[in-house]
């Protein structure tokens, strides 16, 4: 009885090709999964079930955006002798109720009225926080201020982190008094690429929030604040925003400060006061 011939060994290139094919397939699966969860990775809203105490002087306000969503806001009216208003566009986490102390501090230190609103899907605002809806909610908040008798030239826009993206877009549409970009990205794909350098973020992402491309069309004074120890949005992106802005402009580099740490530095408060003056 003859013995069976020994099995043929596969050439090395076949093994390498199969390995590369498996790795490529696995990578594509990861890309698709990350793409499906894009909105969840960008936005981290908390609903009305996660709520903090409302400041004593704050008024509940609800207005409707152009895309039909109900947008919830808090309004701290300015002192009787003041026409200063700061519109606060907050970051991508939580909801407006988690910023109660901040808006009280704005009013106390700046002597201004403060409007803070929630993007769709945050707090008591309806809808989903896709890019177009976030811009629509910001437009609606600004339009509400105009119905209260304020002019664009009396309003300073303060965009913190993600909020800088919507604030810069709004500043291209209205002659506001000033724009503050606090720890803001050049674009969402740029920020994502910093965190996920192994993903083709610029090719795969729908959300853009291209702040750096908006600034050349902004005519009001601009203040950019950024911390050197920011691990969420790298410092160079703040520098790039400043470079793209028109004069008059000011850059405040916060040495050793992590993401969104700025309130301890008096230079930041002086810069915002300067916009009102």
RONUZA-731160 format. One record per residue (C-alpha): residue in one letter; chain; z, x, y. Coordinates in steps of 0.25 Angstrom, whole numbers, plus 5000, padded with zeros to 4 digits. Layout:
REM residues N
pt residuo: A	cadena: A	Z: Z	X: X	Y: Y
...
REM end
This chain:
REM residues 277
pt residuo: X	cadena: A	Z: 5000	X: 5000	Y: 5000
pt residuo: X	cadena: A	Z: 4995	X: 5006	Y: 5013
pt residuo: X	cadena: A	Z: 5005	X: 5007	Y: 5025
pt residuo: X	cadena: A	Z: 5003	X: 5000	Y: 5038
pt residuo: X	cadena: A	Z: 4998	X: 5009	Y: 5049
pt residuo: X	cadena: A	Z: 5008	X: 5013	Y: 5060
pt residuo: X	cadena: A	Z: 5007	X: 5004	Y: 5072
pt residuo: X	cadena: A	Z: 4999	X: 5009	Y: 5084
pt residuo: X	cadena: A	Z: 5007	X: 5014	Y: 5095
pt residuo: X	cadena: A	Z: 5003	X: 5007	Y: 5108
pt residuo: X	cadena: A	Z: 4997	X: 5017	Y: 5119
pt residuo: X	cadena: A	Z: 5007	X: 5020	Y: 5130
pt residuo: X	cadena: A	Z: 4998	X: 5013	Y: 5140
pt residuo: X	cadena: A	Z: 4999	X: 5000	Y: 5133
pt residuo: X	cadena: A	Z: 5015	X: 5001	Y: 5133
pt residuo: X	cadena: A	Z: 5015	X: 5005	Y: 5148
pt residuo: X	cadena: A	Z: 5005	X: 4993	Y: 5152
pt residuo: X	cadena: A	Z: 5014	X: 4983	Y: 5144
pt residuo: X	cadena: A	Z: 5026	X: 4988	Y: 5151
pt residuo: X	cadena: A	Z: 5019	X: 4988	Y: 5165
pt residuo: X	cadena: A	Z: 5014	X: 4974	Y: 5162
pt residuo: X	cadena: A	Z: 5028	X: 4969	Y: 5158
pt residuo: X	cadena: A	Z: 5034	X: 4975	Y: 5171
pt residuo: X	cadena: A	Z: 5024	X: 4969	Y: 5180
pt residuo: X	cadena: A	Z: 5026	X: 4956	Y: 5174
pt residuo: X	cadena: A	Z: 5041	X: 4957	Y: 5176
pt residuo: X	cadena: A	Z: 5039	X: 4961	Y: 5190
pt residuo: X	cadena: A	Z: 5030	X: 4949	Y: 5193
pt residuo: X	cadena: A	Z: 5040	X: 4940	Y: 5187
pt residuo: X	cadena: A	Z: 5050	X: 4945	Y: 5197
pt residuo: X	cadena: A	Z: 5041	X: 4944	Y: 5208
pt residuo: X	cadena: A	Z: 5038	X: 4930	Y: 5205
pt residuo: X	cadena: A	Z: 5053	X: 4926	Y: 5203
pt residuo: X	cadena: A	Z: 5056	X: 4933	Y: 5217
pt residuo: X	cadena: A	Z: 5045	X: 4926	Y: 5223
pt residuo: X	cadena: A	Z: 5050	X: 4912	Y: 5218
pt residuo: X	cadena: A	Z: 5064	X: 4915	Y: 5224
pt residuo: X	cadena: A	Z: 5059	X: 4921	Y: 5237
pt residuo: X	cadena: A	Z: 5065	X: 4910	Y: 5246
pt residuo: X	cadena: A	Z: 5079	X: 4911	Y: 5238
pt residuo: X	cadena: A	Z: 5079	X: 4926	Y: 5240
pt residuo: X	cadena: A	Z: 5076	X: 4925	Y: 5255
pt residuo: X	cadena: A	Z: 5085	X: 4913	Y: 5258
pt residuo: X	cadena: A	Z: 5099	X: 4911	Y: 5254
pt residuo: X	cadena: A	Z: 5103	X: 4898	Y: 5260
pt residuo: X	cadena: A	Z: 5116	X: 4891	Y: 5258
pt residuo: X	cadena: A	Z: 5116	X: 4876	Y: 5259
pt residuo: X	cadena: A	Z: 5126	X: 4866	Y: 5266
pt residuo: X	cadena: A	Z: 5136	X: 4867	Y: 5254
pt residuo: X	cadena: A	Z: 5139	X: 4881	Y: 5259
pt residuo: X	cadena: A	Z: 5144	X: 4878	Y: 5273
pt residuo: X	cadena: A	Z: 5153	X: 4885	Y: 5283
pt residuo: X	cadena: A	Z: 5161	X: 4879	Y: 5295
pt residuo: X	cadena: A	Z: 5152	X: 4875	Y: 5307
pt residuo: X	cadena: A	Z: 5156	X: 4882	Y: 5320
pt residuo: X	cadena: A	Z: 5164	X: 4872	Y: 5329
pt residuo: X	cadena: A	Z: 5154	X: 4871	Y: 5340
pt residuo: X	cadena: A	Z: 5142	X: 4871	Y: 5331
pt residuo: X	cadena: A	Z: 5133	X: 4858	Y: 5330
pt residuo: X	cadena: A	Z: 5125	X: 4854	Y: 5318
pt residuo: X	cadena: A	Z: 5111	X: 4852	Y: 5321
pt residuo: X	cadena: A	Z: 5099	X: 4848	Y: 5312
pt residuo: X	cadena: A	Z: 5084	X: 4848	Y: 5316
pt residuo: X	cadena: A	Z: 5071	X: 4847	Y: 5308
pt residuo: X	cadena: A	Z: 5062	X: 4858	Y: 5306
pt residuo: X	cadena: A	Z: 5047	X: 4857	Y: 5307
pt residuo: X	cadena: A	Z: 5046	X: 4857	Y: 5291
pt residuo: X	cadena: A	Z: 5055	X: 4845	Y: 5290
pt residuo: X	cadena: A	Z: 5068	X: 4852	Y: 5287
pt residuo: X	cadena: A	Z: 5082	X: 4848	Y: 5293
pt residuo: X	cadena: A	Z: 5088	X: 4861	Y: 5299
pt residuo: X	cadena: A	Z: 5103	X: 4862	Y: 5301
pt residuo: X	cadena: A	Z: 5109	X: 4870	Y: 5313
pt residuo: X	cadena: A	Z: 5121	X: 4873	Y: 5320
pt residuo: X	cadena: A	Z: 5121	X: 4873	Y: 5335
pt residuo: X	cadena: A	Z: 5131	X: 4880	Y: 5344
pt residuo: X	cadena: A	Z: 5128	X: 4875	Y: 5358
pt residuo: X	cadena: A	Z: 5129	X: 4886	Y: 5369
pt residuo: X	cadena: A	Z: 5140	X: 4886	Y: 5380
pt residuo: X	cadena: A	Z: 5137	X: 4877	Y: 5391
pt residuo: X	cadena: A	Z: 5133	X: 4888	Y: 5401
pt residuo: X	cadena: A	Z: 5123	X: 4894	Y: 5391
pt residuo: X	cadena: A	Z: 5109	X: 4892	Y: 5387
pt residuo: X	cadena: A	Z: 5109	X: 4903	Y: 5376
pt residuo: X	cadena: A	Z: 5105	X: 4899	Y: 5362
pt residuo: X	cadena: A	Z: 5105	X: 4908	Y: 5350
pt residuo: X	cadena: A	Z: 5097	X: 4903	Y: 5338
pt residuo: X	cadena: A	Z: 5102	X: 4909	Y: 5325
pt residuo: X	cadena: A	Z: 5093	X: 4911	Y: 5313
pt residuo: X	cadena: A	Z: 5102	X: 4915	Y: 5302
pt residuo: X	cadena: A	Z: 5099	X: 4923	Y: 5289
pt residuo: X	cadena: A	Z: 5095	X: 4919	Y: 5275
pt residuo: X	cadena: A	Z: 5108	X: 4916	Y: 5269
pt residuo: X	cadena: A	Z: 5119	X: 4905	Y: 5270
pt residuo: X	cadena: A	Z: 5117	X: 4894	Y: 5281
pt residuo: X	cadena: A	Z: 5120	X: 4892	Y: 5295
pt residuo: X	cadena: A	Z: 5135	X: 4889	Y: 5293
pt residuo: X	cadena: A	Z: 5138	X: 4903	Y: 5288
pt residuo: X	cadena: A	Z: 5134	X: 4908	Y: 5302
pt residuo: X	cadena: A	Z: 5144	X: 4900	Y: 5310
pt residuo: X	cadena: A	Z: 5152	X: 4912	Y: 5315
pt residuo: X	cadena: A	Z: 5139	X: 4919	Y: 5319
pt residuo: X	cadena: A	Z: 5135	X: 4907	Y: 5328
pt residuo: X	cadena: A	Z: 5148	X: 4906	Y: 5334
pt residuo: X	cadena: A	Z: 5148	X: 4921	Y: 5337
pt residuo: X	cadena: A	Z: 5134	X: 4920	Y: 5343
pt residuo: X	cadena: A	Z: 5139	X: 4909	Y: 5353
pt residuo: X	cadena: A	Z: 5152	X: 4916	Y: 5356
pt residuo: X	cadena: A	Z: 5146	X: 4930	Y: 5359
pt residuo: X	cadena: A	Z: 5133	X: 4925	Y: 5365
pt residuo: X	cadena: A	Z: 5137	X: 4912	Y: 5372
pt residuo: X	cadena: A	Z: 5125	X: 4905	Y: 5366
pt residuo: X	cadena: A	Z: 5122	X: 4892	Y: 5358
pt residuo: X	cadena: A	Z: 5118	X: 4895	Y: 5344
pt residuo: X	cadena: A	Z: 5109	X: 4888	Y: 5334
pt residuo: X	cadena: A	Z: 5110	X: 4891	Y: 5319
pt residuo: X	cadena: A	Z: 5101	X: 4884	Y: 5309
pt residuo: X	cadena: A	Z: 5099	X: 4884	Y: 5294
pt residuo: X	cadena: A	Z: 5085	X: 4887	Y: 5288
pt residuo: X	cadena: A	Z: 5080	X: 4877	Y: 5278
pt residuo: X	cadena: A	Z: 5088	X: 4877	Y: 5265
pt residuo: X	cadena: A	Z: 5100	X: 4883	Y: 5272
pt residuo: X	cadena: A	Z: 5113	X: 4875	Y: 5275
pt residuo: X	cadena: A	Z: 5110	X: 4861	Y: 5279
pt residuo: X	cadena: A	Z: 5095	X: 4863	Y: 5282
pt residuo: X	cadena: A	Z: 5085	X: 4857	Y: 5273
pt residuo: X	cadena: A	Z: 5073	X: 4864	Y: 5266
pt residuo: X	cadena: A	Z: 5070	X: 4877	Y: 5260
pt residuo: X	cadena: A	Z: 5070	X: 4891	Y: 5268
pt residuo: X	cadena: A	Z: 5056	X: 4895	Y: 5267
pt residuo: X	cadena: A	Z: 5050	X: 4903	Y: 5278
pt residuo: X	cadena: A	Z: 5043	X: 4892	Y: 5285
pt residuo: X	cadena: A	Z: 5055	X: 4883	Y: 5284
pt residuo: X	cadena: A	Z: 5064	X: 4893	Y: 5290
pt residuo: X	cadena: A	Z: 5055	X: 4895	Y: 5302
pt residuo: X	cadena: A	Z: 5054	X: 4880	Y: 5304
pt residuo: X	cadena: A	Z: 5069	X: 4878	Y: 5304
pt residuo: X	cadena: A	Z: 5070	X: 4889	Y: 5315
pt residuo: X	cadena: A	Z: 5059	X: 4882	Y: 5323
pt residuo: X	cadena: A	Z: 5067	X: 4869	Y: 5322
pt residuo: X	cadena: A	Z: 5080	X: 4876	Y: 5326
pt residuo: X	cadena: A	Z: 5074	X: 4882	Y: 5338
pt residuo: X	cadena: A	Z: 5067	X: 4869	Y: 5342
pt residuo: X	cadena: A	Z: 5081	X: 4862	Y: 5341
pt residuo: X	cadena: A	Z: 5086	X: 4872	Y: 5351
pt residuo: X	cadena: A	Z: 5075	X: 4868	Y: 5361
pt residuo: X	cadena: A	Z: 5078	X: 4853	Y: 5360
pt residuo: X	cadena: A	Z: 5092	X: 4857	Y: 5365
pt residuo: X	cadena: A	Z: 5086	X: 4862	Y: 5378
pt residuo: X	cadena: A	Z: 5086	X: 4877	Y: 5375
pt residuo: X	cadena: A	Z: 5073	X: 4885	Y: 5378
pt residuo: X	cadena: A	Z: 5068	X: 4896	Y: 5369
pt residuo: X	cadena: A	Z: 5072	X: 4906	Y: 5380
pt residuo: X	cadena: A	Z: 5087	X: 4902	Y: 5378
pt residuo: X	cadena: A	Z: 5087	X: 4905	Y: 5363
pt residuo: X	cadena: A	Z: 5089	X: 4918	Y: 5356
pt residuo: X	cadena: A	Z: 5085	X: 4918	Y: 5341
pt residuo: X	cadena: A	Z: 5094	X: 4926	Y: 5332
pt residuo: X	cadena: A	Z: 5089	X: 4929	Y: 5318
pt residuo: X	cadena: A	Z: 5098	X: 4935	Y: 5308
pt residuo: X	cadena: A	Z: 5091	X: 4941	Y: 5295
pt residuo: X	cadena: A	Z: 5082	X: 4930	Y: 5290
pt residuo: X	cadena: A	Z: 5084	X: 4923	Y: 5303
pt residuo: X	cadena: A	Z: 5077	X: 4934	Y: 5310
pt residuo: X	cadena: A	Z: 5064	X: 4930	Y: 5303
pt residuo: X	cadena: A	Z: 5064	X: 4915	Y: 5308
pt residuo: X	cadena: A	Z: 5069	X: 4919	Y: 5322
pt residuo: X	cadena: A	Z: 5058	X: 4929	Y: 5324
pt residuo: X	cadena: A	Z: 5048	X: 4918	Y: 5320
pt residuo: X	cadena: A	Z: 5054	X: 4908	Y: 5330
pt residuo: X	cadena: A	Z: 5054	X: 4919	Y: 5341
pt residuo: X	cadena: A	Z: 5039	X: 4920	Y: 5340
pt residuo: X	cadena: A	Z: 5038	X: 4905	Y: 5344
pt residuo: X	cadena: A	Z: 5047	X: 4904	Y: 5356
pt residuo: X	cadena: A	Z: 5051	X: 4912	Y: 5368
pt residuo: X	cadena: A	Z: 5066	X: 4913	Y: 5364
pt residuo: X	cadena: A	Z: 5076	X: 4922	Y: 5371
pt residuo: X	cadena: A	Z: 5078	X: 4932	Y: 5360
pt residuo: X	cadena: A	Z: 5077	X: 4935	Y: 5346
pt residuo: X	cadena: A	Z: 5087	X: 4942	Y: 5337
pt residuo: X	cadena: A	Z: 5083	X: 4948	Y: 5324
pt residuo: X	cadena: A	Z: 5096	X: 4952	Y: 5316
pt residuo: X	cadena: A	Z: 5094	X: 4959	Y: 5303
pt residuo: X	cadena: A	Z: 5080	X: 4953	Y: 5301
pt residuo: X	cadena: A	Z: 5069	X: 4957	Y: 5292
pt residuo: X	cadena: A	Z: 5055	X: 4961	Y: 5296
pt residuo: X	cadena: A	Z: 5050	X: 4951	Y: 5285
pt residuo: X	cadena: A	Z: 5056	X: 4944	Y: 5273
pt residuo: X	cadena: A	Z: 5047	X: 4952	Y: 5264
pt residuo: X	cadena: A	Z: 5051	X: 4965	Y: 5270
pt residuo: X	cadena: A	Z: 5066	X: 4961	Y: 5268
pt residuo: X	cadena: A	Z: 5063	X: 4957	Y: 5254
pt residuo: X	cadena: A	Z: 5055	X: 4970	Y: 5251
pt residuo: X	cadena: A	Z: 5068	X: 4978	Y: 5255
pt residuo: X	cadena: A	Z: 5076	X: 4970	Y: 5245
pt residuo: X	cadena: A	Z: 5065	X: 4969	Y: 5234
pt residuo: X	cadena: A	Z: 5056	X: 4982	Y: 5236
pt residuo: X	cadena: A	Z: 5051	X: 4980	Y: 5222
pt residuo: X	cadena: A	Z: 5045	X: 4966	Y: 5226
pt residuo: X	cadena: A	Z: 5032	X: 4963	Y: 5233
pt residuo: X	cadena: A	Z: 5039	X: 4956	Y: 5244
pt residuo: X	cadena: A	Z: 5028	X: 4955	Y: 5254
pt residuo: X	cadena: A	Z: 5018	X: 4950	Y: 5245
pt residuo: X	cadena: A	Z: 5026	X: 4940	Y: 5237
pt residuo: X	cadena: A	Z: 5035	X: 4933	Y: 5248
pt residuo: X	cadena: A	Z: 5032	X: 4920	Y: 5255
pt residuo: X	cadena: A	Z: 5043	X: 4922	Y: 5266
pt residuo: X	cadena: A	Z: 5039	X: 4932	Y: 5277
pt residuo: X	cadena: A	Z: 5048	X: 4930	Y: 5289
pt residuo: X	cadena: A	Z: 5040	X: 4941	Y: 5296
pt residuo: X	cadena: A	Z: 5049	X: 4944	Y: 5307
pt residuo: X	cadena: A	Z: 5043	X: 4957	Y: 5311
pt residuo: X	cadena: A	Z: 5029	X: 4951	Y: 5313
pt residuo: X	cadena: A	Z: 5036	X: 4940	Y: 5322
pt residuo: X	cadena: A	Z: 5042	X: 4949	Y: 5332
pt residuo: X	cadena: A	Z: 5030	X: 4954	Y: 5339
pt residuo: X	cadena: A	Z: 5028	X: 4939	Y: 5343
pt residuo: X	cadena: A	Z: 5042	X: 4938	Y: 5348
pt residuo: X	cadena: A	Z: 5043	X: 4939	Y: 5363
pt residuo: X	cadena: A	Z: 5058	X: 4937	Y: 5365
pt residuo: X	cadena: A	Z: 5068	X: 4949	Y: 5365
pt residuo: X	cadena: A	Z: 5072	X: 4953	Y: 5351
pt residuo: X	cadena: A	Z: 5084	X: 4959	Y: 5346
pt residuo: X	cadena: A	Z: 5084	X: 4965	Y: 5332
pt residuo: X	cadena: A	Z: 5097	X: 4969	Y: 5324
pt residuo: X	cadena: A	Z: 5098	X: 4976	Y: 5311
pt residuo: X	cadena: A	Z: 5108	X: 4984	Y: 5303
pt residuo: X	cadena: A	Z: 5105	X: 4997	Y: 5297
pt residuo: X	cadena: A	Z: 5113	X: 4993	Y: 5284
pt residuo: X	cadena: A	Z: 5105	X: 4980	Y: 5282
pt residuo: X	cadena: A	Z: 5102	X: 4980	Y: 5267
pt residuo: X	cadena: A	Z: 5095	X: 4966	Y: 5268
pt residuo: X	cadena: A	Z: 5085	X: 4969	Y: 5278
pt residuo: X	cadena: A	Z: 5083	X: 4984	Y: 5281
pt residuo: X	cadena: A	Z: 5085	X: 4989	Y: 5295
pt residuo: X	cadena: A	Z: 5071	X: 4994	Y: 5296
pt residuo: X	cadena: A	Z: 5067	X: 4979	Y: 5297
pt residuo: X	cadena: A	Z: 5075	X: 4977	Y: 5309
pt residuo: X	cadena: A	Z: 5069	X: 4989	Y: 5315
pt residuo: X	cadena: A	Z: 5055	X: 4984	Y: 5312
pt residuo: X	cadena: A	Z: 5058	X: 4970	Y: 5319
pt residuo: X	cadena: A	Z: 5063	X: 4977	Y: 5331
pt residuo: X	cadena: A	Z: 5050	X: 4986	Y: 5331
pt residuo: X	cadena: A	Z: 5041	X: 4973	Y: 5330
pt residuo: X	cadena: A	Z: 5049	X: 4965	Y: 5341
pt residuo: X	cadena: A	Z: 5044	X: 4965	Y: 5356
pt residuo: X	cadena: A	Z: 5052	X: 4970	Y: 5367
pt residuo: X	cadena: A	Z: 5062	X: 4967	Y: 5372
pt residuo: X	cadena: A	Z: 5070	X: 4970	Y: 5359
pt residuo: X	cadena: A	Z: 5082	X: 4976	Y: 5354
pt residuo: X	cadena: A	Z: 5086	X: 4982	Y: 5340
pt residuo: X	cadena: A	Z: 5101	X: 4984	Y: 5336
pt residuo: X	cadena: A	Z: 5103	X: 4992	Y: 5324
pt residuo: X	cadena: A	Z: 5116	X: 4990	Y: 5317
pt residuo: X	cadena: A	Z: 5121	X: 5003	Y: 5310
pt residuo: X	cadena: A	Z: 5126	X: 5000	Y: 5296
pt residuo: X	cadena: A	Z: 5126	X: 4985	Y: 5298
pt residuo: X	cadena: A	Z: 5122	X: 4977	Y: 5285
pt residuo: X	cadena: A	Z: 5113	X: 4964	Y: 5286
pt residuo: X	cadena: A	Z: 5117	X: 4955	Y: 5297
pt residuo: X	cadena: A	Z: 5129	X: 4962	Y: 5302
pt residuo: X	cadena: A	Z: 5127	X: 4962	Y: 5317
pt residuo: X	cadena: A	Z: 5138	X: 4954	Y: 5324
pt residuo: X	cadena: A	Z: 5148	X: 4966	Y: 5325
pt residuo: X	cadena: A	Z: 5138	X: 4974	Y: 5334
pt residuo: X	cadena: A	Z: 5139	X: 4970	Y: 5349
pt residuo: X	cadena: A	Z: 5125	X: 4975	Y: 5351
pt residuo: X	cadena: A	Z: 5120	X: 4963	Y: 5344
pt residuo: X	cadena: A	Z: 5127	X: 4953	Y: 5352
pt residuo: X	cadena: A	Z: 5123	X: 4960	Y: 5365
pt residuo: X	cadena: A	Z: 5108	X: 4960	Y: 5361
pt residuo: X	cadena: A	Z: 5109	X: 4945	Y: 5358
pt residuo: X	cadena: A	Z: 5116	X: 4943	Y: 5372
pt residuo: X	cadena: A	Z: 5105	X: 4951	Y: 5378
pt residuo: X	cadena: A	Z: 5094	X: 4941	Y: 5373
pt residuo: X	cadena: A	Z: 5102	X: 4930	Y: 5380
pt residuo: X	cadena: A	Z: 5103	X: 4938	Y: 5393
REM end
